[in-house]
Amino acid sequence: MQSTRLLAGLGLALCLGSSLVLAGPSHEQDDWRYRDARGPAARDSYAEERPPADFGPLRESIREHRHDIGRGPALPAHVRIVRGKRLPSGWGSRLSAGQLHHLPQYRGYEWRRAGSSLVLVDSRRGTVQEVLHGVLD
């Protein structure tokens, strides 16, 4: 009788244990989600479409075309646009196609105009990637 209980307990433990092992994530399933099916050449070109680390040369180019882009409405003193934070709701006007013609385009980002500044915003999250203060003065 005791051996039957022992065998039943072991059988139950094996059944429950095997279901936990099968339910756990497998490394092969996780890897396919993050693979880029476009190949290595496409991945390299995507890296070039990201915003640069140094916006210095771009600032000079924007200042040359600041009259074509034009200033946006002035921001009130209490509105602060901070890199890494969300763009305050209702601030930062979109640019027209003619104005965007003078600016580089980065996949997943959009330019906004806030007073005399240009703001690069992550279009999915709404977070500010870069603030180019005073380039439209």
C-alpha positions in Angstrom: 0.0 0.0 0.0 2.8 2.3 0.8 4.6 1.5 -2.4 1.4 2.3 -4.4 1.2 5.7 -2.7 4.9 6.3 -3.4 4.5 5.4 -7.1 1.4 7.6 -7.4 3.2 10.5 -5.8 6.2 10.1 -8.1 3.9 9.8 -11.2 2.1 13.0 -10.2 5.4 14.8 -9.6 6.7 13.8 -13.0 3.5 14.9 -14.7 3.5 18.3 -13.0 7.2 18.8 -13.5 7.2 17.9 -17.2 4.4 20.4 -17.8 6.4 23.2 -16.2 9.4 22.4 -18.3 7.4 22.4 -21.5 5.6 25.7 -20.5 8.9 27.6 -19.9 10.3 29.8 -22.7 12.7 28.2 -25.1 15.7 30.2 -26.3 15.0 29.3 -29.9 11.5 30.8 -29.8 12.8 34.1 -28.4 15.6 34.5 -30.9 13.4 34.5 -34.1 11.5 37.5 -32.8 14.5 39.7 -32.8 16.1 38.6 -36.1 16.0 41.1 -38.9 14.8 39.3 -42.0 16.1 42.0 -44.3 19.7 40.9 -44.0 22.9 42.6 -42.7 23.0 45.2 -45.5 19.5 46.5 -44.4 20.5 46.6 -40.8 23.6 48.7 -41.6 21.6 51.2 -43.6 19.0 51.5 -40.8 21.8 52.5 -38.4 22.7 55.4 -40.8 19.1 56.6 -40.5 19.3 57.1 -36.7 19.9 60.6 -35.4 23.6 61.6 -35.1 25.3 61.9 -31.7 26.6 65.4 -32.7 24.1 67.9 -34.1 26.7 70.6 -34.6 26.9 70.5 -38.4 23.1 70.2 -38.6 22.7 73.4 -36.5 24.8 75.4 -39.1 22.7 74.0 -42.0 19.4 74.9 -40.1 20.6 78.4 -39.4 21.2 78.9 -43.2 17.6 77.9 -43.9 16.0 79.4 -40.8 14.0 81.9 -42.9 12.5 79.1 -44.9 11.5 77.1 -41.8 10.3 80.1 -39.8 9.7 80.4 -36.0 6.9 78.8 -34.2 4.6 80.3 -31.5 6.6 81.3 -28.4 6.5 78.9 -25.5 5.2 80.2 -22.1 7.7 80.4 -19.3 6.3 77.4 -17.5 6.7 75.0 -20.5 10.0 73.2 -20.5 11.1 70.9 -23.3 13.6 68.4 -21.9 15.5 65.7 -23.7 14.3 62.2 -22.7 11.0 63.5 -21.4 7.7 63.5 -23.3 6.9 66.6 -25.4 4.3 68.6 -23.5 0.9 68.1 -25.0 -0.2 70.8 -27.4 3.3 72.3 -27.8 5.6 71.8 -30.8 3.9 72.5 -34.1 4.5 70.1 -37.1 6.4 71.3 -40.1 5.1 71.4 -43.6 6.7 69.4 -46.4 8.5 72.5 -47.7 10.0 73.1 -44.3 11.0 69.5 -43.8 12.8 69.6 -47.1 15.6 71.5 -45.3 16.0 68.9 -42.5 17.3 65.4 -42.5 14.7 62.7 -41.9 15.3 59.8 -39.5 13.1 56.7 -39.4 10.8 56.7 -36.4 11.4 60.4 -35.5 9.7 63.7 -36.5 10.7 67.3 -36.3 8.6 69.8 -34.3 9.0 73.6 -34.1 8.7 75.3 -30.7 9.4 79.0 -30.6 12.9 79.5 -31.9 13.9 75.9 -31.3 13.6 72.7 -33.3 12.7 69.5 -31.5 13.4 65.9 -32.7 10.7 63.7 -31.2 10.4 59.9 -31.2 7.1 59.4 -33.1 6.1 56.2 -31.3 6.8 57.3 -27.7 6.5 61.0 -28.0 9.8 61.5 -26.1 12.2 64.3 -27.0 15.4 63.0 -28.7 17.1 66.3 -29.2 16.3 70.0 -28.6 18.1 72.5 -30.9 17.7 75.7 -28.9 17.6 79.0 -30.7 18.5 77.7 -34.2 15.6 79.6 -35.8 16.6 83.0 -34.3 
